[in-house]
Amino acid sequence: MFFYLSKIIDFLLEPLIWILILLVLAYFKKKYRKKILIGSIALLYILSNEFLFMEVSRLYEIAAPSKEELKEKYEAAIVLGGMIVYNYEQGQIEFQGSSDRFLNVLPLYFNNQVKKIIIAGGSGRLTQDQKEAPILKDYLLQIGVKEKDILIEDQSRNTYENVIYAKEIIEKNKLKGPFLLSTSASHMRRSLACFEKQELEVDAFPVDFLSREREFNPDRLLRPKIHVLKNWNAIIHEWIGYVFYKIAGYC
């Protein structure tokens, strides 16, 4: 029930949906049409302003550790799912922006800083039961990661279940922490809180940042950009998700 409710709420939290709702209201509310249309345009401009979004996301995202801050050796890196889609029609893996979660771990593995890679990722979709972890395992084998060094769980549907099933793998294989936790920077706070709740010691390894270096230029300060709407959806999803996880006792 929680899984399906989260998907409905996630849909309603999309900024583009808010703007569409306002436009529909403007059509039916003739008396307030002008004010609603002005409000819609203002909201669209604000939510597509890259500079404003960068400032907000920078406050929430956890900074990446320096090389000196990382341990010399980790028994395992835990990589949270939500990175790929398999295109069955074309027979190819489609790597999403969040694929940084495992791409940035690979150099650490090949440099022997990380011994094993734990992939926590089942299917988080409502309409398709596409297991992510086995697909990623096949890919890692193709690029030279040893099979004995790949541990997967493909049952999870959300972050909380990622943690629960990853913990089972850790206990089954008697692995010793701290572990390196790799996920998107905007997702890291909620993920860390869930691992701490399960008393698993992890070091944050945030990737896939929504924020960038601060720049005061017209392109970033004034020009509206459509991709920023999607970024707002991602970070609002994390804010609400953190609150719901706290209420549910997941973190």
Phi, psi and omega in degrees: 000316180300320181298312182290322178298320181296325179291321178294314180297320179301320178296316183288343181271358180289124180306325180296326177294320178301315182294319178297321178297318179296321179293322176295319177298320179299325179293320184271331183261079184299326183297324183250015187303313183298315181295320181293319179295319177297318178297321179296315180295318179297316180296318179299318181292315180298315184281354175251008179275115186292320183298313180299316180297317181300320180295320180291312183295327179298328180289332186264324184287144179272133183293148178289144179286152174284167179300326181290333182280341179281149176292156178292327181219139172234134177295329180201150169253131178261118182250118182277145186287184183099034189246333188223163169227138178263123179270099183293327181296320181264348180069037182224153172277133175256111182277125179272173180302327181285001176297346172305336182302321178256333180297323180282345177276331184303314177301325179293324178292311183291341174267008178066019175278333175240126183277319182227157177241120176259119178257117179254101182190109174262241178232122178258019183258152178279324190256353183216130182263062181269111182284121186280317187301315179297325178295316179293324178299314179301320180294316181298324178296322181293331183262008171107005175283133182289141183300323180293343182263002180249120177240131184229155166228134184236025182257341187288150178239350180207181184298317180302315180290328172309311184293315182299313182287327176295322178297320178298319178296316180299314181291320180297321182265003177053047180275147182255135178275178002286155178251157177268121182258117181248119174203174181297146184302322180289341182263352190292319183300314181293320181295313179302317181297323179292319179293321178296323178298325179271008178058040175253128182274119180227150173257131182289133175228072184289142179222185174054054184288139173276331179274156177227176177300138183295129179226131178258079178227156184303324181300317181274327184282325191240330187282122176289142182226129187294327183293339180293329176300318179295321179295321176300319179301319181296315185283326175295321176304319180290319178300309181293321179299320179297316179297314181295322178294324177295316180296320182283349179082019180280337182214000000 
